């Protein structure tokens, strides 16, 4: 799973970079950001997008989920890790996954109210989440040996429905991250 964390962060960086620059006569220029309306005192009034708060919180939880998944994978990768650390990281994965779901479902609902196309991407991500992410975290949290975890995780991955869900979910995640950058900016960067 470390590759997933790296891939997600790389995708986010690529989205951020491609969304912020444009080519004009072979020269790179920053894409202009619209100026919010001014208040009576002449200072710009902050524009608050209700989507961004739960989307940002979901993204932070998603990064935590990736970090905990990487820590779990450090135990399970070669089969010689600590079962107790794997179980702790599995429990931390479940806690992070709960926060991802809570916040991104709120963001999805706001997007749906606005008729936003990213709703389908959230649906694909949550199908992967339910078919693979949560069950795999549960295996890590409850398995009594690395071998038990590895065999059960391999069996989970071999399920055709899981394979289809993870493929569509990864594409959905890419769209969620792209939409997040376009709508809210790069998470963690003010």
C-alpha positions as CSV (number, residue, x, y, z in Angstrom):
1,X,0.0,0.0,0.0
2,X,2.9,2.5,0.2
3,X,2.6,2.8,-3.6
4,X,-1.0,3.9,-3.1
5,X,0.0,6.7,-0.7
6,X,2.7,7.8,-3.1
7,X,0.4,7.6,-6.1
8,X,-2.3,9.6,-4.4
9,X,0.0,12.3,-3.3
10,X,1.7,12.4,-6.7
11,X,-1.8,12.6,-8.4
12,X,-2.7,15.5,-6.0
13,X,0.6,17.3,-6.8
14,X,0.0,16.8,-10.5
15,X,-3.5,18.1,-10.3
16,X,-2.3,21.1,-8.3
17,X,0.4,22.0,-10.7
18,X,-1.7,21.5,-13.9
19,X,-4.6,23.4,-12.4
20,X,-2.5,26.4,-11.4
21,X,-0.6,27.1,-14.5
22,X,-1.5,27.8,-18.1
23,X,0.5,28.2,-21.3
24,X,0.2,31.5,-23.2
25,X,2.4,32.0,-26.3
26,X,4.8,29.4,-24.9
27,X,5.2,31.2,-21.6
28,X,3.9,29.8,-18.3
29,X,1.6,32.2,-16.4
30,X,-0.4,31.8,-13.3
31,X,-4.1,31.3,-13.9
32,X,-5.9,34.4,-12.4
33,X,-8.0,33.8,-9.3
34,X,-11.3,35.7,-9.2
35,X,-11.4,38.6,-6.6
36,X,-14.2,38.2,-4.1
37,X,-16.6,41.2,-3.7
38,X,-15.4,44.0,-1.4
39,X,-17.0,44.9,1.9
40,X,-18.1,48.4,2.9
41,X,-14.5,49.0,4.1
42,X,-13.1,48.1,0.7
43,X,-11.5,44.8,1.9
44,X,-12.4,41.7,0.0
45,X,-15.2,39.7,1.7
46,X,-14.1,36.1,2.2
47,X,-15.9,33.6,0.0
48,X,-16.7,30.4,2.0
49,X,-17.6,27.3,0.0
50,X,-19.5,24.9,2.4
51,X,-18.0,22.0,0.4
52,X,-14.5,22.7,1.4
53,X,-14.6,22.2,5.2
54,X,-15.8,18.6,5.0
55,X,-13.7,18.0,1.9
56,X,-10.5,19.3,3.7
57,X,-11.3,17.2,6.8
58,X,-11.9,14.1,4.7
59,X,-8.7,14.7,2.8
60,X,-6.7,15.0,6.1
61,X,-8.3,11.8,7.3
62,X,-7.5,10.1,4.0
63,X,-3.8,11.1,4.4
64,X,-3.9,9.6,7.9
65,X,-5.5,6.4,6.5
66,X,-2.6,6.2,3.9
67,X,0.0,6.7,6.7
68,X,-1.6,4.0,8.9
69,X,-1.8,1.7,5.9
70,X,1.9,2.3,5.1
71,X,2.7,1.5,8.8
72,X,0.6,-1.7,8.6
73,X,2.3,-2.7,5.4
74,X,5.7,-2.3,7.0
75,X,4.6,-5.1,9.3
76,X,3.0,-7.4,6.8
77,X,5.3,-6.8,3.7
78,X,7.8,-9.6,4.4
79,X,5.7,-11.6,6.8
80,X,8.1,-11.1,9.7
81,X,6.5,-8.1,11.3
82,X,4.8,-7.6,14.7
83,X,1.3,-8.9,14.9
84,X,0.5,-6.4,17.7
85,X,1.7,-3.5,15.7
86,X,-0.2,-4.7,12.7
87,X,-3.4,-4.9,14.9
88,X,-2.8,-1.4,16.2
89,X,-2.3,0.0,12.8
90,X,-5.4,-1.9,11.5
91,X,-7.4,-0.3,14.3
92,X,-5.9,3.1,13.4
93,X,-6.8,2.5,9.8
94,X,-10.4,1.8,10.8
95,X,-10.6,5.0,12.9
96,X,-9.1,7.1,10.0
97,X,-11.5,5.3,7.5
98,X,-14.4,6.3,9.7
99,X,-13.4,9.9,9.5
100,X,-12.8,9.8,5.8
101,X,-16.3,8.4,5.4
102,X,-17.9,10.9,7.7
103,X,-16.4,14.0,6.1
104,X,-16.4,12.9,2.5
105,X,-20.0,11.8,2.7
106,X,-20.8,15.3,3.9
107,X,-18.9,16.8,1.0
108,X,-20.6,14.4,-1.4
109,X,-24.1,15.6,-0.1
110,X,-23.1,19.2,-0.6
111,X,-21.9,18.4,-4.1
112,X,-25.1,16.5,-4.8
113,X,-27.2,19.5,-3.7
114,X,-25.3,21.7,-6.2
115,X,-25.7,19.1,-9.0
116,X,-22.0,18.6,-9.1
117,X,-20.6,15.7,-11.3
118,X,-18.1,14.7,-8.6
119,X,-20.9,12.8,-6.9
120,X,-20.3,9.8,-9.2
121,X,-16.6,9.8,-8.3
122,X,-17.5,9.8,-4.6
123,X,-19.9,6.9,-5.2
124,X,-17.1,4.9,-7.0
125,X,-14.7,5.7,-4.2
126,X,-17.2,4.6,-1.5
127,X,-17.8,1.3,-3.4
128,X,-14.1,0.6,-3.2
129,X,-14.1,1.8,0.4
130,X,-16.8,-0.7,1.4
131,X,-15.5,-3.6,-0.8
132,X,-11.8,-3.3,0.1
133,X,-10.6,-0.5,2.3
134,X,-12.6,-1.3,5.4
135,X,-12.5,-5.1,5.1
136,X,-8.7,-5.0,4.7
137,X,-8.4,-2.7,7.7
138,X,-10.6,-5.1,9.7
139,X,-8.3,-8.0,8.7
140,X,-5.3,-6.0,9.9
141,X,-7.0,-5.1,13.2
142,X,-8.2,-8.6,14.0
143,X,-5.8,-11.2,12.5
144,X,-3.9,-13.3,15.0
145,X,-0.9,-13.8,12.7
146,X,0.8,-12.1,9.7
147,X,0.1,-15.3,7.8
148,X,-3.6,-15.2,8.6
149,X,-3.8,-11.6,7.5
150,X,-1.8,-12.2,4.3
151,X,-4.0,-15.2,3.2
152,X,-7.2,-13.4,4.0
153,X,-6.1,-10.2,2.3
154,X,-5.1,-12.2,-0.8
155,X,-8.4,-13.9,-0.8
156,X,-10.1,-10.5,-0.6
157,X,-8.2,-9.1,-3.5
158,X,-9.0,-12.1,-5.7
159,X,-12.7,-11.4,-5.5
160,X,-13.8,-10.1,-8.9
161,X,-16.1,-7.6,-7.4
162,X,-13.3,-6.2,-5.2
163,X,-11.0,-5.9,-8.3
164,X,-13.7,-4.0,-10.2
165,X,-14.5,-1.8,-7.2
166,X,-10.9,-0.9,-6.6
167,X,-10.3,0.0,-10.2
168,X,-13.3,2.2,-10.4
169,X,-12.6,3.6,-6.9
170,X,-9.1,4.6,-7.8
171,X,-10.4,6.5,-10.8
172,X,-13.0,8.1,-8.5
173,X,-10.4,9.1,-6.0
174,X,-8.4,10.8,-8.7
175,X,-11.5,12.8,-9.7
176,X,-12.2,13.7,-6.1
177,X,-8.7,15.0,-5.6
178,X,-8.8,16.9,-8.8
179,X,-12.1,18.4,-7.9
180,X,-10.9,19.3,-4.4
181,X,-7.9,21.2,-5.8
182,X,-10.1,23.0,-8.4
183,X,-12.7,23.9,-5.9
184,X,-10.9,24.4,-2.6
185,X,-7.2,24.7,-3.4
186,X,-4.4,22.4,-2.4
187,X,-5.2,20.9,1.1
188,X,-2.9,22.2,3.8
189,X,-1.7,25.2,1.7
190,X,-3.2,28.6,2.4
